[in-house]
Amino acid sequence: MLAAGSPLGVPWIDPADIAPVVAFLASDQARMVSGASFAVTAGDSAHITA
């Protein structure tokens, strides 16, 4: 039921879903990233516009 309401079809977000983003931001590959926001929401925030 929860998966049906999610745009990506997942019922909830696990820590394993967020870990790659955290690892990226902690790595040298993100050295040029500043002032950015990364929404790890499984598409749940797709209906929100700025």
N, C-alpha and C positions, 0 to 999 in steps of 0.2 A: 504494500500500500504506500509506504513512504517512497520507495523507488519510483513508483509511477508519477509522483509529484515532482521529481527532480529532473531537470533538463538532460542530465547525463545518465539518468537511470540508476543512480546509486542511492541506497537508503540513508547513509550517513558517511561522514568523512573520518577515516582512521588516521592515527598519527603517521602511519606509513605513507599516507597521501601527502602530508605536509612536509615530511622529512626531506624529499628531494629539493624543495624550494629553499628550505633552511640550509641545506648543504651547499646549494648553489650560491646563496647570498654570503655564506661564510668562506667561499673559495676565492681564489685569485681571478676566476672567470668573471666575477661580479665587480671587479675593481672600478669599472666605469659606471656602475649603477649608483645613483644618488637621488634622494627625494622621490623614489618610486614606491608605489603601493602594489602589492601582489595579492589578489583575492583568490584564495584557495577555497572555493565554495562549491565545487562540483557543478557549477553553472547556476546555482541557486540565486545568485544576484544578477542574472542576465536581464531580468525585467526592470532593474534599477538603472535609471539614466542620470547623468550628471546635470 
